[in-house]
Amino acid sequence: MLIRRGLHLRVESGLLAGIDLASDVPGTKMMVSVLAAVLEFQRDMISENTREGVAAAEAAGSVRLG
């Protein structure tokens, strides 16, 4: 998507330093896909943990939402 729009994102520091995330290099595309999947998983886990925590708090009577 970045390439189609003529944009480039180059990481200058950290674990991905020196990598152009808009590159059309297969290895870079794979890495970006894996990172996106990991971030999506993390977001889903946070949502699930939040729902479970709210349900447990409501069941214990320590909080009332809604």
MOPAC internal coordinates of N, CA, C and O (Angstrom, degrees):
PM7 1SCF
backbone

  N    0.0000 0     0.00 0     0.00 0    0    0    0
  C    1.4427 1     0.00 0     0.00 0    1    0    0
  C    1.5259 1   110.57 1     0.00 0    2    1    0
  O    1.2310 1   120.00 1   136.81 1    3    2    1
  N    1.3141 1   117.60 1   -43.19 1    3    2    1
  C    1.4658 1   119.78 1   178.56 1    5    3    2
  C    1.5171 1   111.38 1   -62.74 1    6    5    3
  O    1.2310 1   120.91 1   139.58 1    7    6    5
  N    1.3313 1   115.87 1   -40.42 1    7    6    5
  C    1.4643 1   120.34 1  -177.88 1    9    7    6
  C    1.5249 1   110.12 1   -64.62 1   10    9    7
  O    1.2310 1   120.56 1   137.04 1   11   10    9
  N    1.3230 1   116.53 1   -42.96 1   11   10    9
  C    1.4674 1   120.27 1   179.84 1   13   11   10
  C    1.5193 1   111.88 1   -61.13 1   14   13   11
  O    1.2310 1   120.47 1   149.84 1   15   14   13
  N    1.3112 1   116.71 1   -30.16 1   15   14   13
  C    1.4658 1   120.80 1  -179.95 1   17   15   14
  C    1.5268 1   112.02 1   -91.13 1   18   17   15
  O    1.2310 1   120.48 1   179.54 1   19   18   17
  N    1.3241 1   116.69 1    -0.46 1   19   18   17
  C    1.4577 1   120.71 1   178.99 1   21   19   18
  C    1.5200 1   113.41 1    75.76 1   22   21   19
  O    1.2310 1   120.38 1  -157.42 1   23   22   21
  N    1.3253 1   116.87 1    22.58 1   23   22   21
  C    1.4624 1   121.60 1  -179.16 1   25   23   22
  C    1.5210 1   110.39 1  -103.16 1   26   25   23
  O    1.2310 1   120.90 1   -29.04 1   27   26   25
  N    1.3138 1   115.88 1   150.96 1   27   26   25
  C    1.4617 1   121.28 1   175.85 1   29   27   26
  C    1.5138 1   108.82 1  -133.20 1   30   29   27
  O    1.2310 1   120.86 1   -40.51 1   31   30   29
  N    1.3168 1   115.96 1   139.49 1   31   30   29
  C    1.4523 1   122.00 1   176.95 1   33   31   30
  C    1.5156 1   107.05 1  -122.98 1   34   33   31
  O    1.2310 1   120.92 1   -68.59 1   35   34   33
  N    1.3013 1   115.84 1   111.41 1   35   34   33
  C    1.4621 1   120.95 1  -179.64 1   37   35   34
  C    1.5176 1   108.54 1  -110.60 1   38   37   35
  O    1.2310 1   120.60 1   -54.59 1   39   38   37
  N    1.3175 1   116.46 1   125.41 1   39   38   37
  C    1.4580 1   122.35 1  -179.57 1   41   39   38
  C    1.5213 1   108.50 1   -85.39 1   42   41   39
  O    1.2310 1   120.45 1   -52.26 1   43   42   41
  N    1.3147 1   116.74 1   127.74 1   43   42   41
  C    1.4613 1   121.48 1  -175.63 1   45   43   42
  C    1.5230 1   113.75 1  -101.21 1   46   45   43
  O    1.2310 1   119.42 1   163.29 1   47   46   45
  N    1.3256 1   118.72 1   -16.71 1   47   46   45
  C    1.4618 1   119.52 1  -179.36 1   49   47   46
  C    1.5260 1   109.82 1  -147.15 1   50   49   47
  O    1.2310 1   120.92 1   -12.78 1   51   50   49
  N    1.3095 1   115.84 1   167.22 1   51   50   49
  C    1.4581 1   121.05 1   179.18 1   53   51   50
  C    1.5161 1   112.41 1    87.39 1   54   53   51
  O    1.2310 1   121.19 1    14.77 1   55   54   53
  N    1.3171 1   115.34 1  -165.23 1   55   54   53
  C    1.4670 1   121.23 1  -175.72 1   57   55   54
  C    1.5207 1   113.51 1   -63.47 1   58   57   55
  O    1.2310 1   120.42 1   152.63 1   59   58   57
  N    1.3254 1   116.80 1   -27.37 1   59   58   57
  C    1.4619 1   120.46 1  -177.50 1   61   59   58
  C    1.5220 1   112.29 1  -101.93 1   62   61   59
  O    1.2310 1   120.11 1  -161.25 1   63   62   61
  N    1.3198 1   117.39 1    18.75 1   63   62   61
  C    1.4659 1   121.21 1  -176.95 1   65   63   62
  C    1.5227 1   111.31 1   -54.68 1   66   65   63
  O    1.2310 1   121.16 1   -45.46 1   67   66   65
  N    1.3292 1   115.39 1   134.54 1   67   66   65
  C    1.4512 1   121.71 1   176.66 1   69   67   66
  C    1.5146 1   114.81 1    84.14 1   70   69   67
  O    1.2310 1   119.96 1  -177.11 1   71   70   69
  N    1.3033 1   117.69 1     2.89 1   71   70   69
  C    1.4609 1   121.13 1  -177.62 1   73   71   70
  C    1.5246 1   109.66 1   -99.47 1   74   73   71
  O    1.2310 1   121.04 1   -47.46 1   75   74   73
  N    1.3173 1   115.61 1   132.54 1   75   74   73
  C    1.4648 1   121.81 1   175.74 1   77   75   74
  C    1.5247 1   106.86 1   -93.02 1   78   77   75
  O    1.2310 1   120.69 1   -75.25 1   79   78   77
  N    1.3357 1   116.29 1   104.75 1   79   78   77
  C    1.4560 1   120.45 1  -174.87 1   81   79   78
  C    1.5207 1   113.16 1   -70.50 1   82   81   79
  O    1.2310 1   119.93 1   168.65 1   83   82   81
  N    1.3185 1   117.74 1   -11.35 1   83   82   81
  C    1.4606 1   120.52 1   176.96 1   85   83   82
  C    1.5238 1   110.84 1   -97.34 1   86   85   83
  O    1.2310 1   120.63 1  -173.06 1   87   86   85
  N    1.3115 1   116.39 1     6.94 1   87   86   85
  C    1.4568 1   121.43 1  -178.37 1   89   87   86
  C    1.5207 1   111.18 1   -65.37 1   90   89   87
  O    1.2310 1   121.12 1   -29.08 1   91   90   89
  N    1.3108 1   115.46 1   150.92 1   91   90   89
  C    1.4617 1   121.03 1   177.80 1   93   91   90
  C    1.5288 1   110.88 1   -94.31 1   94   93   91
  O    1.2310 1   120.09 1  -168.09 1   95   94   93
  N    1.3288 1   117.44 1    11.91 1   95   94   93
  C    1.4625 1   122.42 1   179.26 1   97   95   94
  C    1.5345 1   108.31 1   -71.14 1   98   97   95
  O    1.2310 1   119.52 1   -50.14 1   99   98   97
  N    1.3230 1   118.53 1   129.86 1   99   98   97
  C    1.4664 1   121.14 1  -176.21 1  101   99   98
  C    1.5292 1   114.11 1   -54.17 1  102  101   99
  O    1.2310 1   119.96 1   138.56 1  103  102  101
  N    1.3191 1   117.67 1   -41.44 1  103  102  101
  C    1.4678 1   120.32 1  -179.89 1  105  103  102
  C    1.5159 1   112.21 1   -63.08 1  106  105  103
  O    1.2310 1   120.74 1   140.08 1  107  106  105
  N    1.3213 1   116.19 1   -39.92 1  107  106  105
  C    1.4651 1   120.70 1   178.75 1  109  107  106
  C    1.5198 1   110.23 1   -68.01 1  110  109  107
  O    1.2310 1   120.57 1   137.82 1  111  110  109
  N    1.3230 1   116.52 1   -42.18 1  111  110  109
  C    1.4653 1   120.06 1   178.53 1  113  111  110
  C    1.5248 1   110.53 1   -61.00 1  114  113  111
  O    1.2310 1   120.19 1   139.47 1  115  114  113
  N    1.3389 1   117.24 1   -40.53 1  115  114  113
  C    1.4555 1   120.93 1   178.69 1  117  115  114
  C    1.5214 1   110.33 1   -64.42 1  118  117  115
  O    1.2310 1   120.34 1   135.25 1  119  118  117
  N    1.3286 1   116.96 1   -44.75 1  119  118  117
  C    1.4559 1   121.19 1  -178.42 1  121  119  118
  C    1.5303 1   110.86 1   -61.88 1  122  121  119
  O    1.2310 1   120.32 1   136.77 1  123  122  121
  N    1.3140 1   117.00 1   -43.23 1  123  122  121
  C    1.4608 1   120.91 1   178.97 1  125  123  122
  C    1.5285 1   109.90 1   -63.41 1  126  125  123
  O    1.2310 1   120.05 1   139.80 1  127  126  125
  N    1.3218 1   117.50 1   -40.20 1  127  126  125
  C    1.4656 1   121.22 1   178.58 1  129  127  126
  C    1.5257 1   111.33 1   -64.03 1  130  129  127
  O    1.2310 1   120.47 1   136.90 1  131  130  129
  N    1.3236 1   116.71 1   -43.10 1  131  130  129
  C    1.4656 1   120.90 1   179.25 1  133  131  130
  C    1.5268 1   110.06 1   -64.87 1  134  133  131
  O    1.2310 1   120.23 1   135.14 1  135  134  133
  N    1.3237 1   117.17 1   -44.86 1  135  134  133
  C    1.4629 1   120.24 1   178.79 1  137  135  134
  C    1.5242 1   111.13 1   -61.49 1  138  137  135
  O    1.2310 1   120.22 1   139.12 1  139  138  137
  N    1.3123 1   117.19 1   -40.88 1  139  138  137
  C    1.4667 1   120.68 1   178.70 1  141  139  138
  C    1.5292 1   110.49 1   -62.82 1  142  141  139
  O    1.2310 1   120.28 1   139.44 1  143  142  141
  N    1.3326 1   117.08 1   -40.56 1  143  142  141
  C    1.4625 1   120.71 1   179.10 1  145  143  142
  C    1.5268 1   110.95 1   -65.77 1  146  145  143
  O    1.2310 1   120.17 1   138.47 1  147  146  145
  N    1.3245 1   117.29 1   -41.53 1  147  146  145
  C    1.4659 1   121.49 1   178.67 1  149  147  146
  C    1.5290 1   110.08 1   -63.45 1  150  149  147
  O    1.2310 1   120.33 1   136.46 1  151  150  149
  N    1.3220 1   116.97 1   -43.54 1  151  150  149
  C    1.4642 1   120.37 1   179.53 1  153  151  150
  C    1.5255 1   111.59 1   -65.40 1  154  153  151
  O    1.2310 1   120.24 1   141.94 1  155  154  153
  N    1.3223 1   117.15 1   -38.06 1  155  154  153
  C    1.4644 1   120.27 1   177.21 1  157  155  154
  C    1.5250 1   110.26 1   -64.71 1  158  157  155
  O    1.2310 1   120.27 1   137.90 1  159  158  157
  N    1.3367 1   117.10 1   -42.10 1  159  158  157
  C    1.4603 1   121.85 1   177.34 1  161  159  158
  C    1.5247 1   110.27 1   -60.75 1  162  161  159
  O    1.2310 1   120.58 1   134.76 1  163  162  161
  N    1.3242 1   116.49 1   -45.24 1  163  162  161
  C    1.4611 1   121.14 1  -179.88 1  165  163  162
  C    1.5352 1   110.42 1   -61.11 1  166  165  163
  O    1.2310 1   120.12 1   135.94 1  167  166  165
  N    1.3132 1   117.37 1   -44.06 1  167  166  165
  C    1.4642 1   121.58 1   178.63 1  169  167  166
  C    1.5295 1   110.58 1   -61.06 1  170  169  167
  O    1.2310 1   120.48 1   136.88 1  171  170  169
  N    1.3356 1   116.69 1   -43.12 1  171  170  169
  C    1.4615 1   120.81 1   178.97 1  173  171  170
  C    1.5273 1   111.37 1   -63.94 1  174  173  171
  O    1.2310 1   120.22 1   140.13 1  175  174  173
  N    1.3314 1   117.18 1   -39.87 1  175  174  173
  C    1.4646 1   120.99 1   179.02 1  177  175  174
  C    1.5287 1   111.10 1   -65.54 1  178  177  175
  O    1.2310 1   120.14 1   139.55 1  179  178  177
  N    1.3179 1   117.33 1   -40.45 1  179  178  177
  C    1.4631 1   120.93 1   177.85 1  181  179  178
  C    1.5297 1   109.73 1   -62.00 1  182  181  179
  O    1.2310 1   120.33 1   135.61 1  183  182  181
  N    1.3252 1   116.97 1   -44.39 1  183  182  181
  C    1.4698 1   120.87 1   179.15 1  185  183  182
  C    1.5273 1   111.15 1   -62.38 1  186  185  183
  O    1.2310 1   120.80 1   135.44 1  187  186  185
  N    1.3184 1   116.07 1   -44.56 1  187  186  185
  C    1.4632 1   120.34 1   179.80 1  189  187  186
  C    1.5214 1   110.89 1   -63.06 1  190  189  187
  O    1.2310 1   120.09 1   134.40 1  191  190  189
  N    1.3231 1   117.43 1   -45.60 1  191  190  189
  C    1.4596 1   121.13 1   179.59 1  193  191  190
  C    1.5224 1   111.25 1   -62.80 1  194  193  191
  O    1.2310 1   120.35 1   142.30 1  195  194  193
  N    1.3230 1   116.93 1   -37.70 1  195  194  193
  C    1.4647 1   120.84 1   178.25 1  197  195  194
  C    1.5229 1   110.48 1   -64.81 1  198  197  195
  O    1.2310 1   120.51 1   133.49 1  199  198  197
  N    1.3350 1   116.62 1   -46.51 1  199  198  197
  C    1.4733 1   120.10 1   178.69 1  201  199  198
  C    1.5289 1   111.09 1   -60.30 1  202  201  199
  O    1.2310 1   120.37 1   136.09 1  203  202  201
  N    1.3376 1   116.89 1   -43.91 1  203  202  201
  C    1.4636 1   120.73 1   179.87 1  205  203  202
  C    1.5240 1   111.21 1   -64.91 1  206  205  203
  O    1.2310 1   120.31 1   139.84 1  207  206  205
  N    1.3169 1   117.01 1   -40.16 1  207  206  205
  C    1.4649 1   120.77 1   179.16 1  209  207  206
  C    1.5142 1   112.17 1   -65.05 1  210  209  207
  O    1.2310 1   120.40 1   137.54 1  211  210  209
  N    1.3208 1   116.85 1   -42.46 1  211  210  209
  C    1.4678 1   120.94 1   178.36 1  213  211  210
  C    1.5277 1   109.70 1   -64.68 1  214  213  211
  O    1.2310 1   120.25 1   136.36 1  215  214  213
  N    1.3296 1   117.12 1   -43.64 1  215  214  213
  C    1.4661 1   120.62 1   179.41 1  217  215  214
  C    1.5312 1   110.94 1   -62.19 1  218  217  215
  O    1.2310 1   120.14 1   138.08 1  219  218  217
  N    1.3233 1   117.33 1   -41.92 1  219  218  217
  C    1.4658 1   121.06 1   179.18 1  221  219  218
  C    1.5249 1   110.74 1   -65.69 1  222  221  219
  O    1.2310 1   120.23 1   139.31 1  223  222  221
  N    1.3187 1   117.17 1   -40.69 1  223  222  221
  C    1.4630 1   120.93 1   179.47 1  225  223  222
  C    1.5250 1   110.55 1   -66.48 1  226  225  223
  O    1.2310 1   120.45 1   139.03 1  227  226  225
  N    1.3321 1   116.74 1   -40.97 1  227  226  225
  C    1.4673 1   119.99 1   177.88 1  229  227  226
  C    1.5283 1   110.70 1   -65.01 1  230  229  227
  O    1.2310 1   120.33 1   138.94 1  231  230  229
  N    1.3385 1   116.98 1   -41.06 1  231  230  229
  C    1.4631 1   121.23 1   179.61 1  233  231  230
  C    1.5268 1   111.23 1   -64.25 1  234  233  231
  O    1.2310 1   120.57 1   145.49 1  235  234  233
  N    1.3190 1   116.51 1   -34.51 1  235  234  233
  C    1.4630 1   121.23 1   179.52 1  237  235  234
  C    1.5275 1   111.44 1   -80.18 1  238  237  235
  O    1.2310 1   120.65 1   171.01 1  239  238  237
  N    1.3238 1   116.35 1    -8.99 1  239  238  237
  C    1.4567 1   120.71 1   179.90 1  241  239  238
  C    1.5128 1   114.14 1    76.92 1  242  241  239
  O    1.2310 1   120.58 1  -166.49 1  243  242  241
  N    1.3129 1   116.50 1    13.51 1  243  242  241
  C    1.4638 1   119.29 1  -177.46 1  245  243  242
  C    1.5242 1   113.37 1   -88.61 1  246  245  243
  O    1.2310 1   120.79 1   170.40 1  247  246  245
  N    1.3232 1   116.09 1    -9.60 1  247  246  245
  C    1.4609 1   119.14 1   178.87 1  249  247  246
  C    1.5285 1   108.65 1  -153.87 1  250  249  247
  O    1.2310 1   121.16 1   -31.43 1  251  250  249
  N    1.3130 1   115.38 1   148.57 1  251  250  249
  C    1.4648 1   120.47 1   175.80 1  253  251  250
  C    1.5033 1   108.36 1  -130.49 1  254  253  251
  O    1.2310 1   120.86 1   -59.69 1  255  254  253
  N    1.3040 1   115.95 1   120.31 1  255  254  253
  C    1.4608 1   120.73 1   179.76 1  257  255  254
  C    1.5173 1   109.30 1  -116.68 1  258  257  255
  O    1.2310 1   121.47 1   -31.74 1  259  258  257
  N    1.3188 1   114.79 1   148.26 1  259  258  257
  C    1.4570 1   120.18 1   173.51 1  261  259  258
  C    1.4376 1   114.23 1    88.62 1  262  261  259
  O    1.2310 1   120.10 1   180.00 1  263  262  261

